[in-house]
């Protein structure tokens, strides 16, 4: 069973309430996909400063716009969201070297798109998928526990956080 070091490291940055679950989900994904493709969690926690930098892209710095959220306005800023990518071992040398954002590819040839297999697993655990939104964001998943980002920012600003800075929810 492939275990992806990057993914494991990024799970450790999620909000403490989501870490075990994100790992359980990851295990299920690995089982569902087999050895043909692998899922990687590319981004989990993003600091407010990192978010502001991303927001500036396409506005005050070069590149194209990638987000409408400033620091504090994204669930990533609270460790309550993650982004994924599929990685493939195209040359069959045991290394997953090619990243794909293909929601339709059926790389394990089981008649179901790998990306949608992943979506279904997250949904079974009550996560929302960015692919269901008008602002389509296929790599994005989040679990908010009913909190708006405004409420989370409020908790953050009032110092209602644990010793590592995660909001107390
Ligand atoms: Zn995201």
Boltz pocket constraint, residues with backbone or C-beta under 6 A from the ligand:
constraints:
  - pocket:
      binder: B
      contacts: [[A, 43], [A, 76], [A, 81], [A, 82], [A, 83], [A, 139], [A, 140], [A, 141]]
      max_distance: 6.0
